[in-house]
Amino acid sequence: MLRRISRSVVVGAMLIAAVALGACRDTGKDGEGKLFEVSGKIFVFNYRLARATYVVTLRPLQPIGEGQVAVASFQNPAGGAPIVVEQKVWPKLGKVSLESPALTCIVKNKPYAIAISIKGADGAVLQKIETTLMSTEDQSILPDRPLVIDQLYTANPDLAGHPDGKLPGEPKPDCSKAG
């Protein structure tokens, strides 16, 4: 009987040790050393302002250091050099939002590259994030000019008689260099 109890105790101790070792195992190899992860990315089509932008949101995975900066390089849908945006990372905020300036030539279902570098106060790159973004809409859905001209949403007089915002003969952006 004593032998049976000691065998149970040994087996139980081994199970407890296995569970304890398993709990110590590093299960985050893919996330090891990461400071941020992409928590959202979208093309924002603002119909009222007749503009489209990239918006990428980063979620911190560990405490943010003082002086960190996020630098986003967005593929330019119109072609040419990437669009670069630099944003200070505030330690007390729960997210970092990166938004491009207004874009032209966005094509539906085409992947666009985004590269983000997180830099420390000394300028050293602490993390690189690469992703892509596809639009579910084509830029052609936007009006030719903003529908409103001020913060009071005053109708744009240039669009009088054109409630859809499309003006006959309005010059369109040159998208021939778009890749």
DODO-237927 format. One record per atom (N, C-alpha, C): residue number from 1; residue in three letters; y negated, z negated, x negated. Coordinates in steps of 0.02 Angstrom, whole numbers. Atoms other than C-alpha are relative to their C-alpha. Example, Ala and Ser with C-alpha at 12.3 -4.5 7.8 and 13.67 -1.06 7.14 Angstrom:
R   seq   type        Y        Z        X
R     1    ALA       59        0      -45
R     1    ALA      225     -390     -615
R     1    ALA      -60        0      -45
R     2    SER       59        3       42
R     2    SER       53     -357     -684
R     2    SER      -55      -37       39
END
This chain:
R   seq   type        Y        Z        X
R     1    MET       59        0      -41
R     1    MET        0        0        0
R     1    MET      -63        0      -43
R     2    LEU       56        3       46
R     2    LEU     -118      -42     -142
R     2    LEU      -12       68      -33
R     3    ARG        4      -66       30
R     3    ARG      -80      127     -219
R     3    ARG      -35       49       47
R     4    ARG       31      -43      -49
R     4    ARG     -129      215      -57
R     4    ARG      -75      -14        6
R     5    ILE       70       18       -5
R     5    ILE     -295      122      -46
R     5    ILE      -37       23      -62
R     6    SER       35      -20       60
R     6    SER     -340      155     -227
R     6    SER       -6       77       -4
R     7    ARG        4      -73       -1
R     7    ARG     -299      341     -206
R     7    ARG      -56       22       49
R     8    SER       53      -16      -48
R     8    SER     -413      345      -52
R     8    SER      -69      -14      -29
R     9    VAL       64       18       32
R     9    VAL     -550      257     -148
R     9    VAL      -19       52      -52
R    10    VAL       13      -49       52
R    10    VAL     -534      380     -292
R    10    VAL      -21       67       31
R    11    VAL       17      -63      -33
R    11    VAL     -536      532     -175
R    11    VAL      -70       -6       32
R    12    GLY       66       11      -30
R    12    GLY     -686      458      -82
R    12    GLY      -55        0      -52
R    13    ALA       49        2       54
R    13    ALA     -778      425     -244
R    13    ALA      -12       71      -27
R    14    MET        7      -69       24
R    14    MET     -744      604     -300
R    14    MET      -42       41       49
R    15    LEU       39      -36      -50
R    15    LEU     -813      671     -136
R    15    LEU      -74      -19       -4
R    16    ILE       69       23        6
R    16    ILE     -970      565     -153
R    16    ILE      -32       30      -63
R    17    ALA       26      -28       63
R    17    ALA     -992      624     -334
R    17    ALA      -13       75        9
R    18    ALA       10      -72      -10
R    18    ALA     -970      806     -281
R    18    ALA      -61       14       43
R    19    VAL       59       -8      -43
R    19    VAL    -1099      788     -143
R    19    VAL      -64      -15      -40
R    20    ALA       58       18       40
R    20    ALA    -1220      702     -263
R    20    ALA      -17       55      -50
R    21    LEU       12      -54       47
R    21    LEU    -1198      839     -393
R    21    LEU      -26       62       36
R    22    GLY       23      -58      -39
R    22    GLY    -1219      972     -260
R    22    GLY      -72       -7       20
R    23    ALA       69       11      -20
R    23    ALA    -1382      893     -205
R    23    ALA      -47       11      -59
R    24    CYS       41      -10       59
R    24    CYS    -1446      904     -384
R    24    CYS       -3       73      -22
R    25    ARG       -3      -70       20
R    25    ARG    -1402     1087     -400
R    25    ARG      -65       36       18
R    26    ASP       60      -39      -13
R    26    ASP    -1550     1207     -412
R    26    ASP       18       56       47
R    27    THR      -15      -52      -49
R    27    THR    -1540     1310     -253
R    27    THR      -57       49        6
R    28    GLY       59      -43       -8
R    28    GLY    -1710     1392     -277
R    28    GLY      -11       47      -58
R    29    LYS        9      -43       58
R    29    LYS    -1677     1509     -422
R    29    LYS      -47       58       14
R    30    ASP       45      -55      -16
R    30    ASP    -1765     1652     -331
R    30    ASP      -72      -24        4
R    31    GLY       67       26       -8
R    31    GLY    -1915     1540     -297
R    31    GLY      -24      -42      -58
R    32    GLU       16       43       56
R    32    GLU    -1914     1450     -464
R    32    GLU      -66       21      -33
R    33    GLY       63      -13       34
R    33    GLY    -2088     1436     -537
R    33    GLY      -52       36       42
R    34    LYS       48      -36      -42
R    34    LYS    -2171     1526     -392
R    34    LYS      -54      -48       24
R    35    LEU       56       38      -25
R    35    LEU    -2342     1464     -344
R    35    LEU      -16       17       73
R    36    PHE       17      -25      -67
R    36    PHE    -2365     1571     -187
R    36    PHE       54       48       24
R    37    GLU      -41      -53      -30
R    37    GLU    -2268     1679      -67
R    37    GLU      -43       34       53
R    38    VAL       36      -37      -52
R    38    VAL    -2330     1813       52
R    38    VAL       22      -27       67
R    39    SER      -17       27      -66
R    39    SER    -2338     1734      224
R    39    SER      -21       47       56
R    40    GLY       21      -49      -50
R    40    GLY    -2419     1882      313
R    40    GLY      -34       58      -33
R    41    LYS       34      -60       24
R    41    LYS    -2478     2059      285
R    41    LYS       -5       49       57
R    42    ILE       13      -44      -57
R    42    ILE    -2555     2183      405
R    42    ILE      -59       46      -15
R    43    PHE       60      -40       -2
R    43    PHE    -2674     2327      423
R    43    PHE      -37      -22       63
R    44    VAL       41       20      -57
R    44    VAL    -2816     2270      536
R    44    VAL      -44       60       19
R    45    PHE       41      -54      -27
R    45    PHE    -2891     2409      642
R    45    PHE      -50      -31       48
R    46    ASN       52       28      -42
R    46    ASN    -3056     2346      710
R    46    ASN      -35       57       36
R    47    TYR       24      -57      -39
R    47    TYR    -3096     2469      847
R    47    TYR      -76       -5       12
R    48    ARG       72        8      -12
R    48    ARG    -3269     2396      883
R    48    ARG      -42       20      -60
R    49    LEU       38      -14       60
R    49    LEU    -3324     2415      703
R    49    LEU       21       65      -34
R    50    ALA      -25      -64       26
R    50    ALA    -3228     2578      672
R    50    ALA       21       -5      -73
R    51    ARG      -23        9       69
R    51    ARG    -3146     2511      515
R    51    ARG       70      -30       -2
R    52    ALA      -67       26       12
R    52    ALA    -2975     2470      447
R    52    ALA        1      -34      -68
R    53    THR       -6       36       63
R    53    THR    -2930     2345      310
R    53    THR       71      -24       -9
R    54    TYR      -61       37       16
R    54    TYR    -2781     2271      222
R    54    TYR      -16      -74        8
R    55    VAL        6       73        2
R    55    VAL    -2757     2084      252
R    55    VAL       68      -28      -21
R    56    VAL      -61       32       25
R    56    VAL    -2628     1985      152
R    56    VAL      -14      -75       -4
R    57    THR        7       73        1
R    57    THR    -2602     1798      172
R    57    THR       54      -28      -45
R    58    LEU      -46       34       45
R    58    LEU    -2522     1691       37
R    58    LEU        5      -74       19
R    59    ARG      -12       70      -14
R    59    ARG    -2444     1521       66
R    59    ARG       18      -34      -65
R    60    PRO      -17       35       62
R    60    PRO    -2443     1396      -79
R    60    PRO       68      -33        5
R    61    LEU      -67       32        2
R    61    LEU    -2270     1334     -130
R    61    LEU       -2      -65      -40
R    62    GLN        9       62       37
R    62    GLN    -2336     1195     -242
R    62    GLN      -75      -14       -4
R    63    PRO       71       15        3
R    63    PRO    -2501     1108     -273
R    63    PRO      -39       52      -39
R    64    ILE       43      -51       31
R    64    ILE    -2642     1227     -319
R    64    ILE      -43      -32      -53
R    65    GLY       41       25       54
R    65    GLY    -2729     1202     -484
R    65    GLY      -73       21        7
R    66    GLU       72      -16       -1
R    66    GLU    -2918     1201     -505
R    66    GLU      -13       64      -38
R    67    GLY       21      -60       35
R    67    GLY    -2996     1367     -551
R    67    GLY       46       59        6
R    68    GLN      -45      -57       -8
R    68    GLN    -2853     1479     -495
R    68    GLN      -34       55       41
R    69    VAL       28      -59      -32
R    69    VAL    -2895     1655     -437
R    69    VAL       58       46       19
R    70    ALA      -48      -51      -21
R    70    ALA    -2794     1782     -337
R    70    ALA      -35       68       -6
R    71    VAL       27      -67        8
R    71    VAL    -2823     1964     -386
R    71    VAL       49       48       33
R    72    ALA      -42      -47      -37
R    72    ALA    -2755     2093     -264
R    72    ALA      -21       71      -18
R    73    SER       12      -71       13
R    73    SER    -2738     2276     -307
R    73    SER       35       39       56
R    74    PHE      -26      -36      -58
R    74    PHE    -2717     2380     -149
R    74    PHE        1       75      -15
R    75    GLN       -2      -72        7
R    75    GLN    -2659     2560     -154
R    75    GLN      -54       30       45
R    76    ASN       54      -31      -39
R    76    ASN    -2805     2667      -96
R    76    ASN       31       56       43
R    77    PRO      -30      -52      -42
R    77    PRO    -2743     2768       55
R    77    PRO      -35       68       -7
R    78    ALA       37      -63        9
R    78    ALA    -2878     2899       18
R    78    ALA       15       32      -68
R    79    GLY      -15      -24       67
R    79    GLY    -2808     2922     -159
R    79    GLY      -48      -30      -50
R    80    GLY       43       27       52
R    80    GLY    -2886     2879     -324
R    80    GLY       21      -69      -23
R    81    ALA      -13       66       29
R    81    ALA    -2899     2711     -409
R    81    ALA       15      -51       54
R    82    PRO      -13       54      -48
R    82    PRO    -2829     2556     -324
R    82    PRO      -64      -38       17
R    83    ILE       55       41      -22
R    83    ILE    -2947     2444     -228
R    83    ILE       16      -72      -22
R    84    VAL      -14       67       29
R    84    VAL    -2961     2276     -319
R    84    VAL      -46      -51       33
R    85    VAL       36       55      -32
R    85    VAL    -3012     2115     -232
R    85    VAL       19      -64      -37
R    86    GLU      -13       64       34
R    86    GLU    -3031     1947     -319
R    86    GLU      -23      -56       46
R    87    GLN       15       55      -46
R    87    GLN    -3027     1785     -219
R    87    GLN       15      -67      -35
R    88    LYS      -11       67       26
R    88    LYS    -3049     1607     -280
R    88    LYS       51      -36       44
R    89    VAL      -50       39      -37
R    89    VAL    -2904     1495     -230
R    89    VAL      -25      -71        4
R    90    TRP       26       67      -10
R    90    TRP    -2965     1333     -155
R    90    TRP       58      -49        7
R    91    PRO      -58       46        1
R    91    PRO    -2847     1187     -192
R    91    PRO       17      -34       66
R    92    LYS      -14       38      -62
R    92    LYS    -2865     1103      -21
R    92    LYS       18       44       59
R    93    LEU      -17      -44      -56
R    93    LEU    -2834     1257       87
R    93    LEU       76       12        3
R    94    GLY      -72      -11      -10
R    94    GLY    -2662     1287      160
R    94    GLY       21       72       -7
R    95    LYS      -17      -71        8
R    95    LYS    -2673     1476      133
R    95    LYS      -56       35      -37
R    96    VAL       49      -43       34
R    96    VAL    -2761     1613       37
R    96    VAL        2       67       36
R    97    SER        3      -65      -34
R    97    SER    -2819     1768      132
R    97    SER      -37       49      -45
R    98    LEU       29      -54       40
R    98    LEU    -2854     1929       39
R    98    LEU      -12       59       45
R    99    GLU       16      -56      -43
R    99    GLU    -2944     2068      131
R    99    GLU      -36       53      -40
R   100    SER       31      -57       35
R   100    SER    -2990     2240       67
R   100    SER      -65       19       34
R   101    PRO       57      -31      -35
R   101    PRO    -3153     2329      101
R   101    PRO       27       54       48
R   102    ALA      -21      -51      -48
R   102    ALA    -3149     2465      235
R   102    ALA       38       57      -34
R   103    LEU      -43      -52       26
R   103    LEU    -3017     2599      209
R   103    LEU       -6       64       41
R   104    THR       -6      -63      -36
R   104    THR    -2996     2781      256
R   104    THR       68       31      -17
R   105    CYS      -59      -41       13
R   105    CYS    -2847     2899      268
R   105    CYS       67      -37        8
R   106    ILE      -64       36      -11
R   106    ILE    -2714     2772      325
R   106    ILE       45       44       43
R   107    VAL      -49      -41      -35
R   107    VAL    -2558     2863      381
R   107    VAL       55      -45       28
R   108    LYS      -53       39      -34
R   108    LYS    -2432     2791      504
R   108    LYS       67        7      -37
R   109    ASN      -68        3       29
R   109    ASN    -2262     2739      431
R   109    ASN        4       19      -73
R   110    LYS        0      -13       72
R   110    LYS    -2313     2769      250
R   110    LYS       -7      -66      -36
R   111    PRO        7       63       37
R   111    PRO    -2283     2625      129
R   111    PRO      -56        3      -52
R   112    TYR       54        5       48
R   112    TYR    -2434     2571       28
R   112    TYR       13      -61      -44
R   113    ALA      -15       52       48
R   113    ALA    -2416     2466     -130
R   113    ALA      -56      -52       -5
R   114    ILE       46       56       10
R   114    ILE    -2497     2296     -153
R   114    ILE       26      -41      -59
R   115    ALA      -19       42       57
R   115    ALA    -2494     2200     -318
R   115    ALA      -50      -57       -4
R   116    ILE       43       59        2
R   116    ILE    -2561     2023     -328
R   116    ILE       16      -40      -62
R   117    SER       -8       44       58
R   117    SER    -2588     1918     -484
R   117    SER      -36      -65       15
R   118    ILE       31       66       -5
R   118    ILE    -2621     1733     -479
R   118    ILE      -17      -20      -72
R   119    LYS       22       17       68
R   119    LYS    -2725     1683     -630
R   119    LYS      -25      -72       -2
R   120    GLY       24       68       12
R   120    GLY    -2762     1511     -700
R   120    GLY      -73        1      -19
R   121    ALA       70        8       19
R   121    ALA    -2933     1445     -746
R   121    ALA      -16       34      -66
R   122    ASP        9      -32       65
R   122    ASP    -2908     1515     -921
R   122    ASP       11       76        1
R   123    GLY      -11      -72       -7
R   123    GLY    -2871     1691     -853
R   123    GLY       71       22      -11
R   124    ALA      -71      -18       11
R   124    ALA    -2685     1685     -894
R   124    ALA       34       13       67
R   125    VAL      -36      -17      -61
R   125    VAL    -2573     1766     -764
R   125    VAL       57      -51        9
R   126    LEU      -50       51      -15
R   126    LEU    -2468     1629     -683
R   126    LEU       57       27       43
R   127    GLN      -50      -29      -45
R   127    GLN    -2376     1736     -554
R   127    GLN      -22       71       20
R   128    LYS       13      -68      -26
R   128    LYS    -2361     1917     -500
R   128    LYS       41        9       63
R   129    ILE      -34      -14      -64
R   129    ILE    -2317     1971     -324
R   129    ILE      -10       74       14
R   130    GLU        5      -71      -19
R   130    GLU    -2278     2150     -276
R   130    GLU       32        9       68
R   131    THR      -26      -12      -67
R   131    THR    -2253     2209      -99
R   131    THR      -27       67       24
R   132    THR       27      -60      -32
R   132    THR    -2284     2357       15
R   132    THR      -18      -16       72
R   133    LEU       20        9      -69
R   133    LEU    -2362     2376      185
R   133    LEU       -2       69       33
R   134    MET        2      -62      -39
R   134    MET    -2337     2511      317
R   134    MET      -40      -13       63
R   135    SER       39        5      -62
R   135    SER    -2455     2542      461
R   135    SER       41       27       58
R   136    THR      -32      -25      -61
R   136    THR    -2390     2563      637
R   136    THR      -45       49       37
R   137    GLU       48      -45      -30
R   137    GLU    -2544     2666      677
R   137    GLU      -31       45      -53
R   138    ASP       36      -46       43
R   138    ASP    -2638     2812      603
R   138    ASP      -74      -16        5
R   139    GLN       72       15        0
R   139    GLN    -2821     2793      556
R   139    GLN      -37       40       54
R   140    SER       34      -43      -49
R   140    SER    -2863     2930      681
R   140    SER      -12      -36       67
R   141    ILE       12       37      -63
R   141    ILE    -2856     2799      822
R   141    ILE      -69      -31        2
R   142    LEU       66       31        2
R   142    LEU    -3023     2730      764
R   142    LEU      -55       47       22
R   143    PRO       57      -43      -18
R   143    PRO    -3188     2793      833
R   143    PRO      -35       26      -63
R   144    ASP       35      -30       57
R   144    ASP    -3299     2900      721
R   144    ASP      -54      -46      -27
R   145    ARG       53       47       20
R   145    ARG    -3435     2767      717
R   145    ARG       13      -66       37
R   146    PRO       -8       64      -35
R   146    PRO    -3444     2582      763
R   146    PRO      -23        5       73
R   147    LEU       18        0      -71
R   147    LEU    -3449     2554      951
R   147    LEU      -59      -46       14
R   148    VAL       56       48       -8
R   148    VAL    -3574     2411      928
R   148    VAL      -40       -1      -65
R   149    ILE       44       -2       59
R   149    ILE    -3722     2392      811
R   149    ILE      -26      -68      -23
R   150    ASP       24       65       22
R   150    ASP    -3756     2206      802
R   150    ASP       46      -55       25
R   151    GLN      -41       57      -19
R   151    GLN    -3688     2031      832
R   151    GLN        0      -13       75
R   152    LEU        2        8      -73
R   152    LEU    -3736     2042     1016
R   152    LEU       42       54       35
R   153    TYR      -43      -54      -26
R   153    TYR    -3617     2190     1037
R   153    TYR      -40       52       39
R   154    THR       41      -52      -31
R   154    THR    -3757     2310     1082
R   154    THR       34       67      -13
R   155    ALA      -33      -65        6
R   155    ALA    -3683     2481     1117
R   155    ALA      -37       45      -50
R   156    ASN       28      -46       50
R   156    ASN    -3709     2606      977
R   156    ASN      -31       60       36
R   157    PRO       32      -56      -36
R   157    PRO    -3839     2731     1044
R   157    PRO       24       68      -24
R   158    ASP      -26      -64       25
R   158    ASP    -3763     2867      933
R   158    ASP       60       25       40
R   159    LEU      -61      -18      -37
R   159    LEU    -3609     2863     1045
R   159    LEU      -13        8       75
R   160    ALA       16       -8      -71
R   160    ALA    -3701     2883     1211
R   160    ALA       34       63       26
R   161    GLY      -37      -56      -29
R   161    GLY    -3595     2994     1322
R   161    GLY       68       11      -31
R   162    HIS      -65       -5       33
R   162    HIS    -3443     2969     1209
R   162    HIS       34      -69       -1
R   163    PRO      -28       68       -4
R   163    PRO    -3357     2809     1269
R   163    PRO       61      -10      -45
R   164    ASP      -58        7       44
R   164    ASP    -3204     2846     1161
R   164    ASP      -20       -6      -74
R   165    GLY       24        6       68
R   165    GLY    -3313     2843     1005
R   165    GLY       11       62      -43
R   166    LYS      -12      -63       37
R   166    LYS    -3266     3021      954
R   166    LYS      -59       47       11
R   167    LEU       57      -45       -4
R   167    LEU    -3411     3136      914
R   167    LEU       21       70      -21
R   168    PRO      -17      -69       19
R   168    PRO    -3387     3325      916
R   168    PRO      -37       20      -63
R   169    GLY       30      -24       62
R   169    GLY    -3418     3398      744
R   169    GLY      -14      -54      -51
R   170    GLU       11       55       48
R   170    GLU    -3424     3226      659
R   170    GLU       42       13      -63
R   171    PRO      -39      -10       61
R   171    PRO    -3373     3244      475
R   171    PRO       55      -53       -6
R   172    LYS      -57       45       10
R   172    LYS    -3203     3167      437
R   172    LYS        8      -15      -74
R   173    PRO      -11       16       71
R   173    PRO    -3154     3080      274
R   173    PRO       46       53      -31
R   174    ASP      -42      -47       37
R   174    ASP    -3077     3193      141
R   174    ASP       63      -36      -21
R   175    CYS      -63       32       15
R   175    CYS    -2895     3141      137
R   175    CYS       46       45      -41
R   176    SER      -41      -47       38
R   176    SER    -2836     3286       28
R   176    SER       29      -31      -63
R   177    LYS      -25       33       61
R   177    LYS    -2813     3169     -122
R   177    LYS       49      -56       16
R   178    ALA      -45       55      -20
R   178    ALA    -2712     3043      -22
R   178    ALA       71       17      -21
R   179    GLY      -67      -12       26
R   179    GLY    -2540     3021      -95
R   179    GLY       54      -22       42
END
